[in-house]
Amino acid sequence: MAAVRTAFRQVLAMGGLLGATVSLVACAGGGSQLSTDAAVFLSHTVPATLEPRQIVQVEVAVRNSGTSAWDGSFRLEGVGPDGNRDGQRLMNGSDPTVVIHPNENGVALPTGASVPAGGEYTFHFAIQAPDELVTLTPAWRMTHVGSGPFGATLTTSVRTQAVQYAENPFVFTVDQGVPGGDEGGGVMLHDLDNDGRMDYLVTSWREVAAYDHYGHRMWITTPGIRQESFPPYPDDRWQSLGGAHTPGVMAGDFFGDGHQEIGYVIRGGWLRILDGATGVEIKRYDVGQAGIALVANLRGLGDRDAVLQEGKTKLRAIRLDTGETLWTTDQFRGIDKRPARQADLDGDGRDEFVGSNIIGPDGNVVNKWDLIRDRPGFNWYDVDSIAIGDMIPGGKLEVALAEQGGNNEVIAFDEDRIIFGTFNAKNRCCEITNGKECIEIDPDKMAMGKFTSGTNLELFAPSACGRAPWVLDSSGRIIASWLVDDTRPRDWTWHGIEDIFTIDWFGNGLQSLLVKERMVDDGHAAIVDALTGEFQRVFPTKAIRVYAADVSGDYREEAIILESPGNAPRFPDGSGPYPALQEGPTVMKVYWNEAPAPVQRPGYWTRQYYRRQKQNWNHYST
């Protein structure tokens, strides 16, 4: 044993064979021998650049340069100097809705595998780039469970960079029946095939179709979203929850297996669940009179639940894996003709559902206030729109609603308190319409965004006439107002603006508004300054729908416009109320700001409430 002890001391003096793990192993006959865990890297395919959220498969080849054999207790783990965990960060992924590796502690050899001393092994695993534009220095090292890391360290450099389309605008054909007018249907983005790039969903009562990031059709399926009214309104079909510019479809990892699914309610009262990448139907549940399904995290397990809405007051929560009912309530006070809005308001990881009150993830009313009691004259039944965001940073998220009728107020609240209610006594709709719109002086629609350089967010209200908007600060004070008639381009409709999305176009810390021409089904779209009404960019399109979201991954948002000069009949029976447009292809146009992004910051998709609102938007609440 003296020779062994001498050799062991020499190994320690040499630094453990340059990172090797050394141990004494008992031998047959009562002796011991020196055993080492050591490794050297042979090659790798880790790319130098990645797009934000992009997922790639990589290979890392390593040689067992020690004297011990490797089994399933050995793994490749992300490590780095000074606590740098970029390697592990890439292994874990940036999108919380996508599981890259179930084992967060690296990639292990398969059970039953054996790599003898001197043998070689190639690890195959996926990495996902972070959402923001950064340069990472990922490092990997072999680890023996129970003994720790050993051997050489593989250090690389990975830079995330936004990759725009080749042309501006990027245009692709949408080869399906598309929505028009106040008919149900719309556009939304989601990474359907887990490649780290956003894909496009286009919905209508006819069909639902998916197009990948580069505009190639992934699949198309019939029927489309439920488009019926309860009770029926034969001349006003947009009364249904799936109506009035609503995608009507939800998306997420419904079963917790790392794959993406979509779901939507179809005519006849069925919830269809489809594979996001292929469009193949996986499950179907009977949902009766429900008009729409909203993806939800109710049990803290991820987006594995849904809330079904029937009318303005009835909600039913279900598990998406079994269809089992979790709870029901008829205490909801919903938005007029439009779905509930939802987000994790209190930061506990679970969703709340918002109208004129708040239903918690357990189905109970959670707000401590009551707008009917606390705002005498409040008219909950005709509330048109809801906006959700971190208006007052820190603490719980805030909500703002536009009250139609009643007190005609913009009302802001969180779970615990009513923050303010503001009536605009200087609403100019009556003045500029020559007395034709003097009754409905309500705020009508609502958008929450960062319109000033302060730390808090502001609220934009376009007014019922769509032509006399105003802006409120986070205390309810009106800080700006203007007339669309004074700022619009010469060829912009006199009806004003609608379909209003906040958009981070410039990347300078401020948001603008993406709007389309009001009451024009093939109108222009534009980016407008919320405070002044300046038309900062006009898109000469024939827009049916507009949508703002970060497509490229540089955190700025693109203007996404569904354009159809050859629109299909508005209703399933082929009737009006609008005349058919000229024949021609339906296309998606994606415009982006070609100037370099002035700063780098985390992308919007990292915000749970942003992801929720990019799915569950509608004509009034965007």
C-alpha positions, 0 to 999 in steps of 0.5 A, a space after each residue: 500500500 505504500 506505493 499506492 499512497 505515494 502515487 496518490 500524493 503525487 496525483 494530488 500534487 499535480 492538480 488531480 491529473 489536470 482536473 481528473 477525479 481520483 479515488 481508491 478502488 478495492 481490488 480482489 485479494 484485499 488490495 487497492 488500485 488508483 481509479 481516475 475520472 478524466 475526459 478530453 473534448 474531441 469536437 462540437 457543433 455548437 453554433 457561433 450565432 443563433 436567433 433569439 429563441 431558436 432551438 438547434 440540435 448539437 453534438 459534443 464528442 468526448 473521450 474517456 481519458 481516465 481509467 474508470 468506465 462511464 455509465 449512466 451516472 456520468 453526464 455532460 453539464 453546463 459549467 463555467 468560471 466565476 459561476 458562469 452558467 451559460 452552458 446550462 442556460 442554453 440546455 434549459 431553454 429560454 421559453 418556459 412553455 417548451 421543455 428542452 431537457 427534462 433533466 435540468 442538470 445536464 445531459 446524462 449517458 443513457 441508462 445501460 450505456 458504458 464508455 470504457 477507458 479510452 473510449 469515445 462518446 458523442 452527446 446529442 442534445 438541444 440548446 435554445 438561445 435566450 430571448 434577448 440579444 446577448 453574447 454568451 460564453 457557454 462551457 461544458 464539463 463532464 460530471 460524475 454524480 456523487 463525485 463532481 465535475 472532472 476533466 477538461 472544459 469545453 468553452 465556446 461563444 454564442 451570440 444571439 442576433 435578430 435575423 429579419 426577412 429578406 424583403 420588407 415587407 415580408 409577404 406570403 399567401 394565405 390560401 384559405 377563407 379569411 375573416 372579414 368585417 365584424 366576422 369572427 377570426 383573426 391572426 396570432 403568433 405562436 411557436 407551433 413546432 418548437 424550433 424557436 421561431 414564431 409561426 402564424 395562425 389564421 382563423 375564421 369560421 371556415 378554417 384554421 390554418 398554420 404557416 411557419 415562420 417563413 410563410 410556408 403552410 404547415 396545415 389547414 383544417 376545417 371547421 373553423 372557430 365557433 361563430 354563432 350567437 347565444 341567443 341567435 342574432 341572425 343579422 348580427 353574428 358578431 354577438 358571439 364570443 368568437 366574433 368581432 376580430 377574435 382569433 378564437 384559438 388557444 395554444 400551448 403545451 397542453 400535456 406537459 410533454 414539450 410539444 405544442 397544441 392548439 385548441 378551439 371551440 367548433 360549431 356543435 359544442 366541441 373543443 378540438 385539440 390539435 397537434 400544433 406542428 401537424 394540425 392532426 386532431 388529438 382530442 375532442 371534448 363536449 363543451 355544450 354552449 361554450 363559445 370559446 376556450 381560453 388557455 390557462 395555468 390554474 394548478 401551477 403545472 403550466 398551460 395545461 388547463 382551459 377556461 370555457 366561457 358561455 355568455 357573460 357570466 358563466 365560466 367552466 375550468 377543465 383539465 386539457 388532458 382529461 376534460 375533467 371539470 375543475 370548477 364552474 362559476 356564474 359570478 363572472 361579469 364579462 365583457 360585452 360580446 367578447 371573451 374574458 381577458 386573463 393573466 397571472 395578476 398576482 405573480 403566483 404563477 396561476 391565471 386570473 380572469 378579468 372582466 368587471 370583476 376578477 375570477 381567481 384560479 380556483 373559480 372564486 371572485 378575488 377582488 375586494 371591491 365591487 364596481 357596482 357598489 363602489 362606483 354608483 351608476 357603473 354599467 358592467 353589462 356593456 363594458 367593451 374592452 380591457 387592458 392588462 399590464 404593469 402600469 404601476 411597476 412592482 406588486 400586482 398587475 393592473 387592469 383598465 377597462 372602458 365603460 360604455 354607458 353608465 358613468 362613461 369612465 376609464 376605470 383602473 384597478 388591481 385585485 385589491 383596490 380601485 385605483 381611479 375612475 376618470 370621466 372625460 368631460 371634454 370628449 369632442 365626439 359630439 362637436 366633430 360629428 356635428 351632434 350625431 354622436 353625443 350620446 355615446 361619449 364613452 372611452 369605448 376601447 383601451 390600450 395600455 403602453 409606455 407612451 412617456 419617459 416615466 416609469 409608469 404606463 399610460 392608458 389610451 382611449 380612442 373614444 366611441 366615435 374613434 376620432 377624439 382620443 385621449 391619454 391618461 397617466 397612471 393616476 387617472 389624470 388626462 395628459 393629452 388629447 387630439 383629433 384624428 381629423 387634424 393629424 390623419 393623412 389626406 386619404 385616411 377615412 374620416 371615420 377615425 381609427 380602430 383595432 388599436 395595438 401598442 407597438 414597440 416599433 422604434 426600440 427607444 423605450 417608448 411605445 406607439 400605436 398600430 391602428 387601421 382605418 375605422 369601419 373600412 374593411 380594406 383600409 390602410 394601417 399606420 403607426 401613430 404617436 399616442 400623445 400627439 396623433 402624429 402618423 409616424 408610418 403609414 402602410 398602404 395596405 388593404 387591411 382586414 386585421 392588424 396585429 403587433 408582436 415581436 417576430 424577429 426576436 430583437 424585442 422590437 415589434 413588427 406590424 403584421 397585416 392580413 390583407 385580402 382584396 378578394 375577401 370571401 362572403 362575410 357570413 356562413 350563409 353568404 350574406 352581407 352586410 358588406 359588399 364583396 371586394 374585388 378578386 385577388 389573393 389573400 396575403 400576410 404582410 410583415 413590416 419591420 423597422 430596418 434601423 439598428 435596435 438602439 438598445 438591447 433588452 429582454 423580449 416581450 415574449 418573456 412576459 406571461 401577460 404579454 403571451 396571454 394578450 397576444 392570444 386572447 385579443 379582440 377588436 376592442 381589447 388588444 
